[in-house]
Amino acid sequence: MHSKDIAIIGAGPAGLIAAERLAQAGHRVTLHDRMASPARKFLLAGRGGLNLTHSEPLETFLPHYGAARDWLEPAIQAFPPQALRDWADELGAESFVGTSGRVFPKAMKASPLLRTWLRRLDGLGVRLEAGRRWTGWNDVGALTFATAAGEVTLTPDATLLALGGASWPRLGSDGGWVPLLAGRGVAVAPLRPANGGFAVAWSDMLRERFAGAPLKRITLRFAGKEIAGEAMIDADGLEGGAIYALSGPLREAIARDGSAVLEIDLRPDIDLARLTEKLGKRRPGETLSNHLRKAGLSPAAVAVLRDSVGGKLDETPAALAAAIKSARLRLTGTMPIERAISSAGGIAAGEIDAGFMLRRLPGVFVAGEMLAWEAPTGGDLLQGCFATGVAAAAGMVGWLGRE
C-alpha cells in the first residue's frame, strides 16, 4: 500500500485516535488544531476523574445512545469499552472499575495519559500544527486555514473532520464548522446543549442562600424515566449528573411545550408509608424546618420543597410525605450551550456512509461530536468519540486503498 497524506482537523480524542490508527497503517498524518495545544476539553474533563467508558454489557450500554444507536452500534461493536480499556492500559494508564461501573484510569487524570499518547503519536511520525483555524475550501478545492502568519492551503489525499460540537467553546469546539458544511449541502441539525442544566424560577431566598448547594441521594422522574443520583442548585436552576441523564427528553419537552415539570423524590430511600409515619412524630412546638431535618432533609432540600409548592407547605404528615416523595419543579429553559458538557445535533446520519465519509464530499470523513448523537455522562461520551474516530480511520484506510 502506498503512503498517503492525511489531514485531521481537530485534536480531541476522536482526531487523536484516528491519527494513531492511520499512522499505524503507514500513512503520513498531520493534525491541525486552532488551539495552542491539543485536547483541551479532554484535559478539563479529566480534572475530576477521567471517565473513559463504562463496564456494563453492550446490550445495556448501547441503549444510552438513544435514536443514534442503530448507526453508531457497528462502530462501538468494533471498538467496544473493553478495547478502550485495553488501549489505555497499553499506554500505562491502567484502568479500574468504580463502584458505579464507570471506568477510570488509576491516576484519575487525563494529563498523564495524554502526555504518553502524544509521545506515541510523535514516534509514529504524526505532526501537530497548532494555531490553525479551519476556514473551509478555496475555489480549487484545497483546505484553507487562518493562522497568525496568514492563510495556509493544503491538498491532502483525504481529510478527517473531528472538530467537536459547540459546548465549552473557549476550549476549541465552537461549532464554527456548521456553516462551512451547510454551505456544501451537508444537512446539519442545529447544535443544542446536552448534559447541561435547566432554568428554574427560584425564589429569592433559595437563590441567595442555596446557590451551589448539592441535593444528594435523590431520584428524578420525567417521561417514564427514573434517575437516581445527585444534582446541584445553581442560581439559575439545576445542574448535575442526575439532571444530565434526563437532558435529552427534558430539552425536547421544553422546546415543544415551553416548559417541563420535573418530579424529585427527596427521600427515595424510604417509602411513602414509613415517611408519613416518621413525620407524624413531630414534637409540640418543634419548628417545621427542624422537623424536616430530623426526617432526613438537608436545608437545601427543604428550600427546594418549599419552592415546589410556592412557599407554604401543608404540614399534615400525609401531605408533607407526598410532597417530599414527589416535589414538582417547572423547568423553563436550558442553560446556554457554552455551559453544557456536550452538544446534541450535528451532521445527520444519512450524510455519511458506512465508513464515516460524507456522501457529498468524497475523501472527507467525520468523527466525534460533529455527528448527530448524544449520550449521558458516565463514559458514554468518550466511548462514542473514540469509537467513531477508530471507525472513520478504518473507513479512510479502505477508501484510500480503493483509490
SERO-921488 format. One record per residue (C-alpha): residue in one letter; x, y, z; residue number from 1. Coordinates in nm, 3 decimals, decimal comma, always signed. Layout:
N
   type        c1        c2        c3   seq
      A         X         Y         Z   NUM
...
! end
This chain:
403
   type        c1        c2        c3   seq
      M    +0,000    +0,000    +0,000     1
      H    +0,123    +0,349    -0,086     2
      S    +0,152    +0,603    +0,195     3
      K    -0,094    +0,893    +0,162     4
      D    -0,111    +1,242    +0,309     5
      I    -0,388    +1,273    +0,567     6
      A    -0,516    +1,595    +0,724     7
      I    -0,703    +1,561    +1,052     8
      I    -0,872    +1,881    +1,166     9
      G    -0,937    +1,877    +1,540    10
      A    -0,701    +1,730    +1,801    11
      G    -0,951    +1,593    +2,050    12
      P    -0,996    +1,222    +2,134    13
      A    -1,163    +1,133    +1,802    14
      G    -0,895    +1,307    +1,596    15
      L    -0,606    +1,173    +1,803    16
      I    -0,718    +0,810    +1,798    17
      A    -0,780    +0,834    +1,421    18
      A    -0,431    +0,979    +1,376    19
      E    -0,284    +0,688    +1,568    20
      R    -0,467    +0,427    +1,360    21
      L    -0,384    +0,595    +1,029    22
      A    -0,016    +0,636    +1,116    23
      Q    -0,001    +0,271    +1,220    24
      A    -0,145    +0,188    +0,878    25
      G    +0,153    +0,363    +0,718    26
      H    +0,003    +0,698    +0,620    27
      R    +0,154    +1,044    +0,670    28
      V    -0,071    +1,221    +0,919    29
      T    -0,087    +1,587    +1,019    30
      L    -0,317    +1,711    +1,295    31
      H    -0,443    +2,068    +1,264    32
      D    -0,599    +2,244    +1,563    33
      R    -0,691    +2,607    +1,626    34
      M    -0,585    +2,591    +1,991    35
      A    -0,226    +2,630    +2,107    36
      S    -0,218    +2,274    +2,244    37
      P    -0,424    +1,960    +2,177    38
      A    -0,715    +1,800    +2,361    39
      R    -0,807    +2,097    +2,581    40
      K    -1,159    +1,969    +2,651    41
      F    -1,029    +1,618    +2,720    42
      L    -0,791    +1,760    +2,979    43
      L    -1,061    +1,963    +3,151    44
      A    -1,297    +1,665    +3,157    45
      G    -1,026    +1,467    +3,332    46
      R    -0,976    +1,711    +3,617    47
      G    -1,247    +1,549    +3,826    48
      G    -1,150    +1,194    +3,728    49
      L    -1,131    +1,085    +3,364    50
      N    -1,438    +0,868    +3,299    51
      L    -1,317    +0,675    +2,994    52
      T    -1,606    +0,435    +2,944    53
      H    -1,845    +0,205    +3,131    54
      S    -1,815    -0,159    +3,228    55
      E    -2,174    -0,267    +3,170    56
      P    -2,252    -0,521    +2,894    57
      L    -2,312    -0,382    +2,546    58
      E    -2,677    -0,489    +2,549    59
      T    -2,744    -0,240    +2,830    60
      F    -2,476    +0,012    +2,731    61
      L    -2,582    +0,070    +2,369    62
      P    -2,936    +0,196    +2,451    63
      H    -2,773    +0,500    +2,615    64
      Y    -2,722    +0,637    +2,262    65
      G    -3,096    +0,658    +2,200    66
      A    -3,205    +0,721    +1,843    67
      A    -2,843    +0,714    +1,720    68
      R    -2,786    +0,359    +1,841    69
      D    -2,863    +0,190    +1,507    70
      W    -2,590    +0,369    +1,311    71
      L    -2,342    +0,401    +1,599    72
      E    -2,360    +0,038    +1,705    73
      P    -2,125    -0,103    +1,436    74
      A    -1,854    +0,145    +1,541    75
      I    -1,894    +0,066    +1,911    76
      Q    -1,908    -0,308    +1,845    77
      A    -1,580    -0,273    +1,653    78
      F    -1,417    -0,069    +1,933    79
      P    -1,612    -0,159    +2,249    80
      P    -1,545    -0,046    +2,607    81
      Q    -1,301    -0,331    +2,670    82
      A    -1,096    -0,228    +2,366    83
      L    -1,078    +0,127    +2,501    84
      R    -0,965    -0,008    +2,840    85
      D    -0,700    -0,225    +2,672    86
      W    -0,574    +0,075    +2,475    87
      A    -0,546    +0,288    +2,791    88
      D    -0,369    +0,004    +2,972    89
      E    -0,115    -0,021    +2,688    90
      L    -0,037    +0,348    +2,738    91
      G    +0,033    +0,282    +3,104    92
      A    -0,292    +0,442    +3,223    93
      E    -0,411    +0,123    +3,391    94
      S    -0,787    +0,142    +3,433    95
      F    -1,022    +0,029    +3,707    96
      V    -1,398    -0,005    +3,750    97
      G    -1,555    +0,225    +4,008    98
      T    -1,846    +0,134    +4,232    99
      S    -2,090    +0,279    +3,977   100
      G    -1,948    +0,064    +3,697   101
      R    -1,769    +0,360    +3,540   102
      V    -1,414    +0,306    +3,416   103
      F    -1,130    +0,542    +3,515   104
      P    -0,751    +0,542    +3,481   105
      K    -0,589    +0,480    +3,820   106
      A    -0,425    +0,824    +3,805   107
      M    -0,780    +0,973    +3,781   108
      K    -0,644    +1,239    +3,545   109
      A    -0,622    +1,294    +3,171   110
      S    -0,282    +1,464    +3,165   111
      P    -0,055    +1,156    +3,223   112
      L    -0,245    +0,957    +2,960   113
      L    -0,235    +1,244    +2,712   114
      R    +0,139    +1,300    +2,756   115
      T    +0,213    +0,934    +2,685   116
      W    -0,031    +0,932    +2,395   117
      L    +0,129    +1,235    +2,231   118
      R    +0,472    +1,071    +2,265   119
      R    +0,336    +0,764    +2,090   120
      L    +0,193    +0,976    +1,809   121
      D    +0,522    +1,161    +1,773   122
      G    +0,702    +0,827    +1,748   123
      L    +0,463    +0,727    +1,470   124
      G    +0,553    +1,040    +1,276   125
      V    +0,226    +1,227    +1,338   126
      R    +0,277    +1,604    +1,307   127
      L    +0,078    +1,857    +1,509   128
      E    +0,013    +2,202    +1,362   129
      A    -0,135    +2,422    +1,636   130
      G    -0,292    +2,764    +1,594   131
      R    -0,463    +2,674    +1,267   132
      R    -0,832    +2,762    +1,233   133
      W    -1,001    +2,576    +0,950   134
      T    -1,193    +2,813    +0,721   135
      G    -1,319    +2,570    +0,458   136
      W    -1,209    +2,516    +0,098   137
      N    -1,093    +2,753    -0,173   138
      D    -1,212    +2,765    -0,533   139
      V    -0,987    +2,477    -0,640   140
      G    -1,090    +2,251    -0,350   141
      A    -0,787    +2,299    -0,123   142
      L    -0,835    +2,316    +0,253   143
      T    -0,783    +2,666    +0,390   144
      F    -0,663    +2,765    +0,736   145
      A    -0,626    +3,100    +0,907   146
      T    -0,301    +3,130    +1,102   147
      A    -0,107    +3,409    +1,272   148
      A    +0,121    +3,417    +0,966   149
      G    -0,165    +3,432    +0,715   150
      E    -0,368    +3,182    +0,515   151
      V    -0,239    +2,829    +0,464   152
      T    -0,378    +2,596    +0,195   153
      L    -0,341    +2,218    +0,173   154
      T    -0,446    +1,943    -0,069   155
      P    -0,426    +1,615    +0,127   156
      D    -0,530    +1,281    -0,016   157
      A    -0,803    +1,255    +0,248   158
      T    -0,937    +1,469    +0,532   159
      L    -1,092    +1,384    +0,866   160
      L    -1,301    +1,648    +1,041   161
      A    -1,312    +1,600    +1,420   162
      L    -1,399    +1,949    +1,538   163
      G    -1,641    +1,866    +1,820   164
      G    -1,977    +2,026    +1,887   165
      A    -2,038    +2,366    +2,043   166
      S    -2,003    +2,316    +2,417   167
      W    -1,711    +2,474    +2,606   168
      P    -1,616    +2,692    +2,304   169
      R    -1,324    +2,850    +2,488   170
      L    -1,157    +2,508    +2,469   171
      G    -1,191    +2,485    +2,092   172
      S    -1,528    +2,335    +2,000   173
      D    -1,727    +2,641    +1,894   174
      G    -1,941    +2,497    +1,612   175
      G    -1,773    +2,724    +1,357   176
      W    -1,772    +2,437    +1,110   177
      V    -2,152    +2,430    +1,075   178
      P    -2,187    +2,698    +0,801   179
      L    -1,884    +2,559    +0,617   180
      L    -2,051    +2,220    +0,571   181
      A    -2,403    +2,355    +0,534   182
      G    -2,270    +2,567    +0,250   183
      R    -2,165    +2,247    +0,076   184
      G    -2,514    +2,100    +0,106   185
      V    -2,447    +1,881    +0,411   186
      A    -2,754    +1,851    +0,637   187
      V    -2,665    +1,968    +0,987   188
      A    -2,918    +1,963    +1,271   189
      P    -2,890    +2,272    +1,496   190
      L    -2,640    +2,227    +1,779   191
      R    -2,814    +2,228    +2,117   192
      P    -2,696    +2,177    +2,475   193
      A    -2,671    +1,820    +2,605   194
      N    -2,565    +1,713    +2,953   195
      G    -2,640    +2,061    +3,073   196
      G    -2,851    +2,234    +3,334   197
      F    -3,204    +2,372    +3,321   198
      A    -3,354    +2,701    +3,431   199
      V    -3,585    +2,717    +3,734   200
      A    -3,753    +3,035    +3,862   201
      W    -3,625    +3,000    +4,219   202
      S    -3,747    +3,221    +4,499   203
      D    -3,506    +3,497    +4,600   204
      M    -3,444    +3,322    +4,934   205
      L    -3,344    +2,994    +4,774   206
      R    -3,126    +3,160    +4,511   207
      E    -2,944    +3,375    +4,766   208
      R    -2,896    +3,109    +5,035   209
      F    -2,851    +2,783    +4,845   210
      A    -2,692    +2,852    +4,506   211
      G    -2,407    +2,600    +4,483   212
      A    -2,560    +2,359    +4,737   213
      P    -2,595    +1,990    +4,643   214
      L    -2,906    +1,776    +4,652   215
      K    -2,771    +1,434    +4,746   216
      R    -2,927    +1,089    +4,719   217
      I    -3,233    +1,196    +4,523   218
      T    -3,432    +1,035    +4,244   219
      L    -3,557    +1,232    +3,944   220
      R    -3,857    +1,129    +3,736   221
      F    -3,960    +1,251    +3,395   222
      A    -4,137    +1,096    +3,095   223
      G    -4,140    +0,749    +3,249   224
      K    -3,770    +0,753    +3,336   225
      E    -3,622    +0,741    +3,686   226
      I    -3,266    +0,852    +3,758   227
      A    -3,104    +0,817    +4,100   228
      G    -2,808    +1,039    +4,181   229
      E    -2,726    +1,396    +4,274   230
      A    -2,796    +1,744    +4,146   231
      M    -2,667    +2,090    +4,228   232
      I    -2,866    +2,405    +4,283   233
      D    -2,749    +2,684    +4,056   234
      A    -2,861    +3,044    +4,091   235
      D    -3,043    +2,999    +3,761   236
      G    -3,169    +2,643    +3,802   237
      L    -3,048    +2,285    +3,844   238
      E    -2,736    +2,108    +3,719   239
      G    -2,556    +1,780    +3,793   240
      G    -2,532    +1,419    +3,686   241
      A    -2,890    +1,313    +3,755   242
      I    -3,023    +1,612    +3,557   243
      Y    -2,781    +1,544    +3,271   244
      A    -2,912    +1,190    +3,235   245
      L    -3,254    +1,335    +3,152   246
      S    -3,130    +1,629    +2,947   247
      G    -3,247    +1,494    +2,611   248
      P    -3,615    +1,437    +2,692   249
      L    -3,630    +1,749    +2,912   250
      R    -3,483    +1,965    +2,635   251
      E    -3,723    +1,829    +2,375   252
      A    -4,025    +1,877    +2,605   253
      I    -3,929    +2,240    +2,672   254
      A    -3,879    +2,304    +2,300   255
      R    -4,221    +2,153    +2,230   256
      D    -4,428    +2,284    +2,524   257
      G    -4,233    +2,580    +2,658   258
      S    -4,161    +2,415    +2,993   259
      A    -4,133    +2,075    +3,159   260
      V    -4,230    +1,955    +3,507   261
      L    -3,958    +1,751    +3,677   262
      E    -4,051    +1,532    +3,974   263
      I    -3,797    +1,488    +4,255   264
      D    -3,810    +1,226    +4,528   265
      L    -3,610    +1,389    +4,807   266
      R    -3,612    +1,070    +5,018   267
      P    -3,602    +0,776    +4,776   268
      D    -3,458    +0,552    +5,049   269
      I    -3,785    +0,541    +5,242   270
      D    -4,133    +0,454    +5,118   271
      L    -4,434    +0,683    +5,149   272
      A    -4,598    +0,494    +5,436   273
      R    -4,284    +0,489    +5,653   274
      L    -4,212    +0,853    +5,579   275
      T    -4,568    +0,950    +5,671   276
      E    -4,532    +0,762    +5,999   277
      K    -4,198    +0,934    +6,069   278
      L    -4,344    +1,278    +6,001   279
      G    -4,632    +1,202    +6,237   280
      K    -4,395    +1,208    +6,535   281
      R    -4,346    +1,583    +6,549   282
      R    -4,292    +1,720    +6,900   283
      P    -4,515    +2,004    +7,024   284
      G    -4,358    +2,339    +6,943   285
      E    -4,099    +2,193    +6,707   286
      T    -4,034    +2,412    +6,401   287
      L    -4,116    +2,267    +6,063   288
      S    -3,759    +2,316    +5,943   289
      N    -3,619    +2,119    +6,237   290
      H    -3,887    +1,853    +6,193   291
      L    -3,794    +1,809    +5,826   292
      R    -3,425    +1,798    +5,915   293
      K    -3,497    +1,509    +6,152   294
      A    -3,686    +1,343    +5,867   295
      G    -3,360    +1,340    +5,670   296
      L    -3,387    +1,652    +5,454   297
      S    -3,095    +1,891    +5,419   298
      P    -3,164    +2,266    +5,442   299
      A    -3,123    +2,288    +5,064   300
      A    -3,376    +2,008    +5,013   301
      V    -3,621    +2,184    +5,244   302
      A    -3,582    +2,505    +5,042   303
      V    -3,649    +2,315    +4,717   304
      L    -3,950    +2,150    +4,878   305
      R    -4,093    +2,490    +4,975   306
      D    -4,032    +2,632    +4,627   307
      S    -4,203    +2,331    +4,470   308
      V    -4,534    +2,429    +4,636   309
      G    -4,491    +2,804    +4,604   310
      G    -4,372    +2,866    +4,958   311
      K    -4,625    +2,740    +5,217   312
      L    -4,630    +2,368    +5,292   313
      D    -4,928    +2,166    +5,412   314
      E    -4,787    +2,044    +5,744   315
      T    -5,005    +1,738    +5,788   316
      P    -4,788    +1,421    +5,782   317
      A    -4,954    +1,266    +5,475   318
      A    -4,932    +1,585    +5,269   319
      L    -4,571    +1,651    +5,373   320
      A    -4,467    +1,297    +5,289   321
      A    -4,636    +1,317    +4,946   322
      A    -4,464    +1,648    +4,872   323
      I    -4,123    +1,511    +4,975   324
      K    -4,167    +1,199    +4,762   325
      S    -4,287    +1,399    +4,462   326
      A    -4,160    +1,757    +4,465   327
      R    -4,251    +1,912    +4,131   328
      L    -4,033    +2,178    +3,970   329
      R    -4,114    +2,360    +3,649   330
      L    -3,811    +2,386    +3,419   331
      T    -3,845    +2,682    +3,185   332
      G    -3,539    +2,655    +2,961   333
      T    -3,196    +2,508    +2,904   334
      M    -2,874    +2,659    +3,031   335
      P    -2,661    +2,810    +2,749   336
      I    -2,477    +2,561    +2,529   337
      E    -2,148    +2,723    +2,636   338
      R    -2,207    +2,576    +2,984   339
      A    -2,311    +2,229    +2,867   340
      I    -2,079    +1,929    +2,888   341
      S    -2,164    +1,820    +2,535   342
      S    -2,395    +1,909    +2,249   343
      A    -2,674    +1,743    +2,056   344
      G    -2,744    +1,790    +1,688   345
      G    -2,481    +1,792    +1,417   346
      I    -2,427    +1,610    +1,090   347
      A    -2,723    +1,386    +1,011   348
      A    -2,651    +1,013    +0,996   349
      G    -2,778    +0,997    +0,636   350
      E    -2,497    +1,227    +0,527   351
      I    -2,226    +0,967    +0,595   352
      D    -2,159    +0,624    +0,451   353
      A    -2,061    +0,312    +0,646   354
      G    -1,701    +0,434    +0,654   355
      F    -1,796    +0,773    +0,803   356
      M    -1,726    +0,956    +0,476   357
      L    -1,950    +1,246    +0,375   358
      R    -2,153    +1,133    +0,075   359
      R    -2,148    +1,484    -0,075   360
      L    -1,773    +1,531    -0,024   361
      P    -1,571    +1,224    -0,128   362
      G    -1,249    +1,196    +0,068   363
      V    -1,384    +1,396    +0,362   364
      F    -1,462    +1,193    +0,674   365
      V    -1,613    +1,296    +1,010   366
      A    -1,596    +1,163    +1,367   367
      G    -1,686    +1,254    +1,724   368
      E    -1,935    +1,516    +1,839   369
      M    -1,974    +1,670    +1,494   370
      L    -2,214    +1,383    +1,425   371
      A    -2,576    +1,393    +1,539   372
      W    -2,567    +1,177    +1,851   373
      E    -2,579    +1,240    +2,222   374
      A    -2,540    +1,031    +2,535   375
      P    -2,533    +1,086    +2,909   376
      T    -2,214    +1,133    +3,105   377
      G    -2,075    +0,816    +3,259   378
      G    -1,830    +0,706    +2,992   379
      D    -2,071    +0,710    +2,700   380
      L    -1,940    +1,037    +2,555   381
      L    -1,573    +0,943    +2,534   382
      Q    -1,659    +0,590    +2,420   383
      G    -1,859    +0,736    +2,130   384
      C    -1,580    +0,976    +2,034   385
      F    -1,311    +0,709    +2,042   386
      A    -1,522    +0,453    +1,858   387
      T    -1,621    +0,690    +1,576   388
      G    -1,258    +0,805    +1,546   389
      V    -1,146    +0,445    +1,503   390
      A    -1,429    +0,375    +1,258   391
      A    -1,351    +0,683    +1,049   392
      A    -0,983    +0,586    +1,035   393
      A    -1,079    +0,238    +0,914   394
      G    -1,309    +0,395    +0,655   395
      M    -1,027    +0,619    +0,534   396
      V    -0,783    +0,329    +0,504   397
      G    -1,038    +0,136    +0,299   398
      W    -1,122    +0,430    +0,075   399
      L    -0,758    +0,519    +0,014   400
      G    -0,685    +0,158    -0,073   401
      R    -0,959    +0,160    -0,335   402
      E    -0,846    +0,497    -0,467   403
! end
